[in-house]
Amino acid sequence: MERLDSLNCAFCSTGSTMTNKIRTLTGITTSGTPHLGNYVGAIRPAIEASRREDVESFYFLADYHALIKCEDPARIARSRLEIAATWLALGLDTDRAFFYRQSDITEIPELTWLLTCVTSKGLLNRSHAYKAAVDRNVADNEDDDAGITAGLFMYPVLMAADILIFNAHRVPVGRDQIQHIEMARDIGQRFNHLYGDAYRAVARTEADPFVLPEAVTDDNVATLPGLDGRKMSKSYNNTIPLWLSAKDLKKAILGIVTDSRAPGEAKETEGSNLFAIYQAFASPAESAAMRHAFADGIAWGEAKQKLFERIDAELAEPRDKYNALMGKPDEIEDRLLAGAKKARERSAPFVAALRESVGLSSRVTAAGHAPKRVQALSGNAAPPQWKRYREKDGLFYFKLVDGEGALLLQSQGFGRPDEVGLVIAELMLMGGHFPHVGAATLAMEGRVEICAETEAVRNALVTLAEIEKEKRAAKEVQP
């Protein structure tokens, strides 16, 4: 029997055949307020990298991860809003990049469980974060696992799911996170070994399910000193928050610790946290001029004023955008939900293929019989079905027909079969989650022609979604 389910080509949703671009993925902590160090060391370079033509960038708010170390719901909710507004205000192009909340991608927890089942406990025992927590307990004469949650222990698996669900090639991280990327590689490789053949049969591909990611570290990334000269960090309470008003920003900069050299006395740029911060914002020519001013004995107050003016010049316009966005939380929410929808066009069909690969297919029910709910939906008539085919023009097409064979939807031609699978998967999502969509949405920006009454098409999609749901439920209750 021809396999016509919408998830057949799921493998192409994230596989290397989908695009020749390098996929990079960055997780963003959502348990605090961003500061200048975050901006210079992570946000600014990431947004610049997202504009490269050869890169496909994924940025997500790691709010599931935040639950591991923060038990304050209000703080997490506020931080999610602040972080999203920050990246949008600083110019992240969400039409170009993928920008979403981790918790909005429902396939991530499912993939986490699939990966958990192939991950050895011994691998997780070696996690630096877990070992450090155990060492602290031992030093305090506590039980080894006192106060350690399963969330902390399982953190590497969730991080692996974040990465592998979109088959990221590269993951920019600090050196303290390299081990987690190596663990993601180990976990992905284990899954490939156990289920690779099954996946290739399901997906009709020669590729493994998962690309093995590479950790990318940049020794030249700017590390900004804080007010006291140590690395700017919330842990040291020495940060300069990113979105201070101009007045408060100037006040914070005046609090930067300097030495006691008087005006007119030459000052060293080496080891000067004030100069280091200035250099992170200034052009090479401006840095050279400030270096010369230091040698000429610029007063610390004047140097701090120049630093304030330079930072404010870069952040004034984004600050206004940020404040405007924070006043319109619904707009931020809409952008995040749109990003999640775009991301799930990749993740939903891919995880469905992985689910089938491990034996959790919803296509076959016990004794070959359809669940009662499915029978009620379709009555004695055959249910709607997808038909996919290739024409003499070399292009790939699909159509949706009702139980009697009447045409409901007809696609345009696509250059690759995976594109057909993606569009079908998106239409199936509409049936499962948005049964009242209109004709314009169903037309998928001209990719699909509606060949029957819109209501008939919607009903067919809802029926197919219910069939999938019932098959899955029947599978779960089988002994």
PEUR-V128956 format. One record per residue. N is the residue number from 1. RES is the residue in one letter. SS is DSSP state (A for helix, B for strand, O for the rest). PHI is phi in whole degrees, -180 to 180 (* if undefined). OMEGA is omega in whole degrees, -180 to 180 (999 if undefined). Layout:
BEGIN
N:RES:SS:PHI:OMEGA
N:RES:SS:PHI:OMEGA
END
This chain:
BEGIN
1:M:O:*:-180
2:E:O:-65:-178
3:R:O:-89:-171
4:L:O:-116:-176
5:D:O:-64:-174
6:S:O:-67:-175
7:L:O:-102:-178
8:N:O:-57:-175
9:C:O:-96:-176
10:A:A:-58:-176
11:F:A:-60:-176
12:C:A:-78:-176
13:S:A:-65:178
14:T:O:-132:-177
15:G:O:-71:-175
16:S:O:-68:179
17:T:O:-74:-176
18:M:O:-74:-176
19:T:O:-158:177
20:N:O:-90:-178
21:K:O:-76:176
22:I:B:-82:179
23:R:B:-90:176
24:T:B:-118:-177
25:L:B:-134:-179
26:T:B:-131:174
27:G:B:-95:-175
28:I:B:-119:-179
29:T:B:-63:-179
30:T:O:-123:179
31:S:O:-129:180
32:G:O:-170:-180
33:T:O:-96:-177
34:P:O:-66:179
35:H:B:-127:-176
36:L:A:-59:178
37:G:A:-63:175
38:N:A:-61:-178
39:Y:A:-64:-175
40:V:A:-72:-174
41:G:A:-85:-174
42:A:A:-133:-170
43:I:A:-68:-177
44:R:A:-60:179
45:P:A:-65:180
46:A:A:-68:179
47:I:A:-66:176
48:E:A:-62:-180
49:A:A:-65:-178
50:S:A:-66:-179
51:R:O:-87:179
52:R:O:-69:-178
53:E:O:-72:-176
54:D:O:-95:-175
55:V:B:-123:171
56:E:B:-113:-169
57:S:B:-105:175
58:F:B:-120:177
59:Y:B:-126:-179
60:F:B:-136:176
61:L:B:-83:-172
62:A:B:-83:-174
63:D:A:-77:171
64:Y:A:-65:179
65:H:A:-62:-178
66:A:A:-60:-178
67:L:A:-65:-179
68:I:A:-68:-174
69:K:A:-117:180
70:C:O:-134:-180
71:E:O:-112:180
72:D:O:-107:-177
73:P:A:-57:-179
74:A:A:-64:180
75:R:A:-66:179
76:I:A:-65:180
77:A:A:-61:180
78:R:A:-66:-178
79:S:A:-65:177
80:R:A:-58:-180
81:L:A:-67:-178
82:E:A:-64:-178
83:I:A:-66:179
84:A:A:-61:179
85:A:A:-62:-180
86:T:A:-62:-178
87:W:A:-66:179
88:L:A:-69:-179
89:A:A:-66:-178
90:L:O:-85:169
91:G:O:106:177
92:L:O:-64:-180
93:D:O:-88:-176
94:T:O:-77:171
95:D:O:-77:-178
96:R:O:-91:-177
97:A:O:-103:173
98:F:B:-92:-178
99:F:B:-136:-171
100:Y:B:-155:172
101:R:B:-89:177
102:Q:A:-54:-175
103:S:A:-71:177
104:D:A:-88:180
105:I:O:-99:-172
106:T:O:-66:179
107:E:A:-75:-179
108:I:A:-64:177
109:P:A:-61:179
110:E:A:-65:178
111:L:A:-65:177
112:T:A:-56:180
113:W:A:-69:178
114:L:A:-59:-180
115:L:A:-74:178
116:T:A:-56:-176
117:C:O:-73:176
118:V:O:-116:-177
119:T:O:-99:180
120:S:O:-77:177
121:K:A:-64:179
122:G:A:-59:178
123:L:A:-64:-179
124:L:A:-69:177
125:N:A:-60:-176
126:R:O:-89:179
127:S:O:-60:-178
128:H:A:-58:-177
129:A:A:-64:180
130:Y:A:-68:-179
131:K:A:-62:180
132:A:A:-64:179
133:A:A:-66:177
134:V:A:-64:-180
135:D:A:-60:179
136:R:A:-65:179
137:N:A:-66:179
138:V:A:-63:180
139:A:A:-63:-179
140:D:O:-95:-179
141:N:O:59:176
142:E:O:-100:171
143:D:O:-58:-176
144:D:O:-50:-174
145:D:O:-103:-180
146:A:O:-60:176
147:G:O:74:-179
148:I:O:-94:-179
149:T:O:-87:173
150:A:A:-63:178
151:G:A:-61:178
152:L:A:-64:-178
153:F:A:-65:-176
154:M:A:-90:-178
155:Y:A:-47:-177
156:P:A:-62:-180
157:V:A:-73:176
158:L:A:-62:179
159:M:A:-65:177
160:A:A:-62:178
161:A:A:-64:177
162:D:A:-55:-174
163:I:A:-81:-172
164:L:A:-74:-177
165:I:O:-64:176
166:F:O:-113:178
167:N:O:46:179
168:A:O:-65:175
169:H:O:-80:-174
170:R:B:-133:179
171:V:B:-130:178
172:P:B:-67:-178
173:V:O:-144:169
174:G:O:-77:-176
175:R:A:-62:-179
176:D:A:-73:-179
177:Q:A:-106:-177
178:I:A:-58:-179
179:Q:A:-58:-179
180:H:A:-66:176
181:I:A:-70:177
182:E:A:-63:177
183:M:A:-67:176
184:A:A:-62:177
185:R:A:-63:-180
186:D:A:-61:-178
187:I:A:-67:179
188:G:A:-62:180
189:Q:A:-65:178
190:R:A:-64:178
191:F:A:-63:179
192:N:A:-57:-178
193:H:A:-66:-176
194:L:A:-76:-171
195:Y:A:-121:-178
196:G:A:-59:-179
197:D:A:-64:179
198:A:A:-63:180
199:Y:A:-64:-179
200:R:A:-63:177
201:A:A:-70:179
202:V:A:-66:-172
203:A:A:-88:-179
204:R:O:55:-179
205:T:O:-140:175
206:E:O:-98:-175
207:A:O:-88:170
208:D:O:-71:176
209:P:O:-59:-172
210:F:O:-117:166
211:V:O:-76:179
212:L:O:-88:-172
213:P:O:-75:175
214:E:B:-115:173
215:A:B:-78:178
216:V:B:-118:176
217:T:O:-117:-179
218:D:O:-125:-179
219:D:O:-68:-178
220:N:O:-94:178
221:V:O:-62:-177
222:A:O:-68:172
223:T:O:-109:-173
224:L:O:-83:173
225:P:B:-75:178
226:G:O:-90:-177
227:L:O:-59:-176
228:D:O:-99:179
229:G:O:97:174
230:R:O:-76:178
231:K:B:-54:179
232:M:O:-65:-175
233:S:O:-157:175
234:K:A:-60:-179
235:S:A:-63:-179
236:Y:A:-94:-179
237:N:O:55:-177
238:N:O:-127:-174
239:T:O:-89:169
240:I:O:-114:-178
241:P:B:-54:-173
242:L:O:-67:-170
243:W:O:-109:172
244:L:O:-64:172
245:S:O:-64:-180
246:A:A:-57:-179
247:K:A:-63:-178
248:D:A:-73:177
249:L:A:-63:179
250:K:A:-63:179
251:K:A:-63:180
252:A:A:-65:-179
253:I:A:-66:177
254:L:A:-64:180
255:G:O:-88:178
256:I:O:-65:-178
257:V:O:-72:175
258:T:O:-130:179
259:D:O:-84:-172
260:S:O:-96:-179
261:R:O:-67:-174
262:A:O:-82:173
263:P:O:-55:-178
264:G:O:91:179
265:E:O:-93:-178
266:A:O:-57:-177
267:K:O:-125:-179
268:E:O:-88:173
269:T:O:-81:179
270:E:O:-65:180
271:G:O:84:180
272:S:O:-87:179
273:N:A:-68:177
274:L:A:-64:-180
275:F:A:-67:-180
276:A:A:-62:178
277:I:A:-66:180
278:Y:A:-60:-177
279:Q:A:-62:-180
280:A:A:-69:-179
281:F:A:-109:-171
282:A:O:-92:172
283:S:O:-76:177
284:P:A:-55:-180
285:A:A:-67:179
286:E:A:-67:178
287:S:A:-64:179
288:A:A:-64:179
289:A:A:-65:178
290:M:A:-68:177
291:R:A:-62:178
292:H:A:-65:179
293:A:A:-64:176
294:F:A:-60:-179
295:A:A:-64:-180
296:D:O:-84:175
297:G:O:89:178
298:I:O:-53:177
299:A:O:-71:-179
300:W:A:-60:179
301:G:A:-62:178
302:E:A:-68:179
303:A:A:-64:179
304:K:A:-67:177
305:Q:A:-64:178
306:K:A:-64:178
307:L:A:-64:178
308:F:A:-58:-178
309:E:A:-62:-178
310:R:A:-70:180
311:I:A:-67:-178
312:D:A:-64:179
313:A:A:-63:-179
314:E:A:-81:-172
315:L:A:-104:-175
316:A:A:-60:-179
317:E:A:-68:175
318:P:A:-60:179
319:R:A:-61:178
320:D:A:-62:179
321:K:A:-65:180
322:Y:A:-62:-179
323:N:A:-63:178
324:A:A:-66:179
325:L:A:-66:-180
326:M:A:-65:175
327:G:O:-83:180
328:K:O:-131:-177
329:P:A:-59:179
330:D:A:-64:179
331:E:A:-68:176
332:I:A:-62:-180
333:E:A:-60:180
334:D:A:-62:-180
335:R:A:-65:-179
336:L:A:-69:179
337:L:A:-67:176
338:A:A:-64:178
339:G:A:-65:178
340:A:A:-65:179
341:K:A:-62:180
342:K:A:-64:-180
343:A:A:-67:-178
344:R:A:-72:172
345:E:A:-64:174
346:R:A:-90:-169
347:S:A:-73:-174
348:A:A:-63:180
349:P:A:-68:-179
350:F:A:-66:-180
351:V:A:-69:175
352:A:A:-62:177
353:A:A:-67:177
354:L:A:-65:179
355:R:A:-59:179
356:E:A:-66:-178
357:S:A:-64:-179
358:V:O:-92:177
359:G:O:100:-180
360:L:O:-101:-179
361:S:O:-63:176
362:S:O:-99:-176
363:R:O:-78:-175
364:V:O:-115:180
365:T:O:-108:-175
366:A:A:-55:177
367:A:A:57:177
368:G:A:74:-178
369:H:O:-99:177
370:A:O:-77:176
371:P:O:-61:-177
372:K:A:-59:-179
373:R:A:-61:179
374:V:A:-65:179
375:Q:A:-61:180
376:A:A:-66:-179
377:L:A:-67:-173
378:S:A:-99:-177
379:G:O:61:178
380:N:O:-86:-178
381:A:O:-81:176
382:A:O:-69:179
383:P:O:-76:174
384:P:O:-61:178
385:Q:B:-153:176
386:W:B:-91:173
387:K:B:-127:180
388:R:B:-120:-175
389:Y:B:-161:178
390:R:B:-120:-179
391:E:O:-93:-180
392:K:O:-64:178
393:D:O:-75:178
394:G:O:87:-178
395:L:O:-91:-178
396:F:B:-103:-176
397:Y:B:-132:168
398:F:B:-145:173
399:K:B:-147:176
400:L:B:-111:180
401:V:B:-123:177
402:D:O:-83:-175
403:G:O:-62:179
404:E:O:-99:177
405:G:O:93:179
406:A:O:-70:-176
407:L:B:-75:178
408:L:B:-108:179
409:L:B:-133:176
410:Q:B:-135:-177
411:S:B:-85:167
412:Q:O:-77:177
413:G:O:-82:178
414:F:B:-120:-178
415:G:O:-75:-176
416:R:O:-136:-179
417:P:A:-66:-180
418:D:A:-66:178
419:E:A:-66:176
420:V:A:-62:-180
421:G:A:-60:-180
422:L:A:-65:-178
423:V:A:-68:178
424:I:A:-63:179
425:A:A:-61:179
426:E:A:-67:177
427:L:A:-65:178
428:M:A:-65:176
429:L:A:-62:177
430:M:A:-61:-180
431:G:A:-67:-177
432:G:A:-82:-172
433:H:A:-126:-175
434:F:O:-132:-175
435:P:O:-70:-177
436:H:O:-110:180
437:V:O:-68:-179
438:G:O:-94:-177
439:A:A:-63:-178
440:A:A:-62:178
441:T:A:-68:180
442:L:A:-62:-178
443:A:O:-71:173
444:M:O:53:177
445:E:O:57:175
446:G:O:87:-179
447:R:O:-80:-177
448:V:B:-133:175
449:E:B:-100:178
450:I:B:-86:-173
451:C:O:-111:-180
452:A:O:-150:176
453:E:O:-61:-178
454:T:A:-56:-179
455:E:A:-62:180
456:A:A:-66:179
457:V:A:-66:179
458:R:A:-60:-180
459:N:A:-63:179
460:A:A:-65:179
461:L:A:-66:178
462:V:A:-63:179
463:T:A:-61:180
464:L:A:-63:179
465:A:A:-66:179
466:E:A:-67:178
467:I:A:-61:179
468:E:A:-61:-179
469:K:A:-64:-179
470:E:A:-68:177
471:K:A:-62:-180
472:R:A:-66:179
473:A:A:-65:179
474:A:A:-65:180
475:K:A:-65:-177
476:E:A:-69:-177
477:V:A:-93:178
478:Q:O:-67:178
479:P:O:-69:999
END
